[in-house]
Amino acid sequence: MLIKLFSLLPVVNAEDKEIDQGALLRYLDEIVWHPSSALSDYIVWEEIDSTSAKATMNYDGISASGIFKFSENGDFISFETERYYYRKEGSTLEKWIITVKDRNAYREFEGIKIPTELDVTWKFEKGDFTWYRLEITDMGYNKELDEFGTYSI
């Protein structure tokens, strides 16, 4: 994982199986913004019930999975998984959930309806920690690559 401030200054430059697992989970949770990615050969789906399914992604020897929950009309509600939480003492697997803040928080971009207001929360034993709240205000679609290439948060 390489994160740069203003695409210039490295803030994080790390690699290990825990970071790789986190990257796969990010891919899985972000498919709500590019639904056709759910058809990737790397993802296997298992039906849990009429409104939830488990997605497992395998890539280059790394595996990650999570449970997607949907409303009765098919709108995304949440994605739950266990993800590594990094501490100085070492990483631990913790429950991690992404939820739509408001059941009406959807917009259509380029003909695709997506959730636009989400919370990302760690579910710790001592209590919940919502570390990220986001709102998608704009989304651009790259027709040449058949993917959403830009979004504004």
C-alpha positions as CSV (number, residue, x, y, z in Angstrom):
1,M,0.0,0.0,0.0
2,L,1.5,3.3,-1.1
3,I,-0.3,6.5,0.0
4,K,1.1,9.8,-1.0
5,L,0.0,13.3,0.2
6,F,-0.7,15.4,-2.9
7,S,0.7,12.5,-5.0
8,L,4.2,13.6,-3.9
9,L,5.0,12.9,-0.3
10,P,4.9,9.2,0.9
11,V,2.7,8.9,4.0
12,V,2.4,5.1,4.0
13,N,4.6,2.6,2.2
14,A,4.0,-0.9,3.5
15,E,3.3,-4.4,2.4
16,D,2.4,-7.6,4.1
17,K,-0.5,-10.2,4.0
18,E,-2.5,-8.0,6.4
19,I,-2.3,-5.0,4.2
20,D,-3.1,-7.1,1.2
21,Q,-6.2,-8.5,2.9
22,G,-7.3,-4.9,3.7
23,A,-6.8,-3.9,0.0
24,L,-9.0,-6.8,-1.2
25,L,-11.7,-5.7,1.3
26,R,-11.5,-2.2,0.1
27,Y,-12.0,-3.5,-3.5
28,L,-15.0,-5.5,-2.3
29,D,-16.7,-2.7,-0.4
30,E,-16.1,-0.2,-3.2
31,I,-18.0,-2.3,-5.8
32,V,-21.2,-0.6,-4.5
33,W,-20.0,2.3,-6.6
34,H,-19.2,0.2,-9.6
35,P,-21.6,-2.7,-9.5
36,S,-20.3,-4.5,-12.6
37,S,-17.1,-5.2,-10.7
38,A,-19.2,-7.7,-8.7
39,L,-18.9,-10.0,-11.7
40,S,-15.1,-10.2,-11.5
41,D,-13.6,-13.7,-11.8
42,Y,-11.8,-13.1,-8.5
43,I,-15.1,-12.9,-6.5
44,V,-17.2,-15.9,-5.5
45,W,-20.7,-15.2,-4.1
46,E,-22.7,-17.3,-1.7
47,E,-26.3,-16.6,-0.9
48,I,-27.1,-16.3,2.8
49,D,-30.7,-15.4,2.5
50,S,-33.0,-13.2,0.3
51,T,-31.3,-10.0,1.3
52,S,-27.7,-10.9,2.1
53,A,-24.7,-12.6,0.4
54,K,-21.2,-13.4,1.3
55,A,-18.5,-12.3,-1.2
56,T,-15.0,-13.9,-1.1
57,M,-12.2,-12.5,-3.2
58,N,-9.1,-14.5,-3.9
59,Y,-6.1,-12.9,-5.6
60,D,-2.4,-13.9,-5.7
61,G,-2.7,-16.2,-2.7
62,I,-4.6,-13.7,-0.5
63,S,-8.3,-14.2,0.4
64,A,-10.8,-11.8,2.0
65,S,-14.5,-12.0,2.5
66,G,-17.5,-10.0,3.8
67,I,-21.2,-10.0,4.0
68,F,-23.3,-7.6,1.9
69,K,-26.8,-6.8,3.1
70,F,-29.4,-5.3,0.8
71,S,-32.9,-3.9,1.2
72,E,-35.9,-5.8,-0.2
73,N,-35.7,-3.7,-3.4
74,G,-32.0,-4.4,-3.8
75,D,-30.4,-1.3,-2.4
76,F,-27.1,-1.7,-0.6
77,I,-27.4,-1.4,3.2
78,S,-24.1,-2.6,4.7
79,F,-20.9,-4.5,4.2
80,E,-19.5,-6.4,7.3
81,T,-16.2,-8.2,7.6
82,E,-13.2,-8.7,9.9
83,R,-10.3,-6.5,9.0
84,Y,-6.9,-6.0,10.5
85,Y,-6.6,-3.0,12.8
86,Y,-3.1,-1.7,13.1
87,R,-1.7,-0.9,16.5
88,K,1.9,-0.4,17.8
89,E,1.6,-3.7,19.7
90,G,0.6,-5.6,16.5
91,S,-2.4,-6.0,14.3
92,T,-5.6,-7.6,15.4
93,L,-8.7,-8.8,13.4
94,E,-11.6,-6.6,14.3
95,K,-15.2,-6.3,13.0
96,W,-15.5,-3.6,10.4
97,I,-18.7,-2.4,8.9
98,I,-19.7,0.1,6.2
99,T,-23.3,1.3,6.4
100,V,-25.5,3.6,4.4
101,K,-26.3,6.6,6.7
102,D,-29.8,7.1,5.3
103,R,-31.8,4.6,3.4
104,N,-32.6,7.5,0.9
105,A,-28.9,8.4,0.4
106,Y,-28.7,7.3,-3.2
107,R,-28.1,9.2,-6.4
108,E,-27.8,8.2,-10.0
109,F,-24.6,8.9,-11.9
110,E,-24.2,8.0,-15.6
111,G,-27.3,5.8,-15.3
112,I,-26.1,3.9,-12.2
113,K,-27.7,4.3,-8.8
114,I,-25.2,4.2,-6.0
115,P,-25.2,4.9,-2.3
116,T,-23.7,8.3,-1.6
117,E,-23.6,8.7,2.2
118,L,-21.8,6.0,4.2
119,D,-20.2,5.5,7.6
120,V,-17.1,3.2,8.1
121,T,-17.1,1.9,11.7
122,W,-14.8,-0.4,13.7
123,K,-16.8,-2.5,16.1
124,F,-14.4,-2.8,19.1
125,E,-15.1,-4.6,22.3
126,K,-15.0,-1.3,24.2
127,G,-17.4,0.3,21.8
128,D,-17.9,1.5,18.2
129,F,-15.4,3.9,16.5
130,T,-16.7,5.5,13.3
131,W,-13.5,6.6,11.8
132,Y,-14.8,7.8,8.4
133,R,-18.0,9.4,7.1
134,L,-18.2,10.2,3.5
135,E,-20.6,11.6,1.0
136,I,-20.2,11.2,-2.7
137,T,-21.1,14.4,-4.4
138,D,-19.9,13.6,-8.0
139,M,-18.9,10.6,-9.9
140,G,-17.3,10.4,-13.4
141,Y,-17.4,7.4,-15.6
142,N,-14.5,6.4,-18.0
143,K,-16.3,4.9,-21.0
144,E,-13.0,3.7,-22.6
145,L,-12.0,1.7,-19.5
146,D,-15.7,0.8,-18.6
147,E,-15.1,2.0,-15.0
148,F,-15.8,4.8,-12.7
149,G,-12.5,6.7,-12.6
150,T,-13.1,9.7,-10.4
151,Y,-15.3,10.6,-7.5
152,S,-15.5,13.5,-5.2
153,I,-15.9,13.1,-1.5
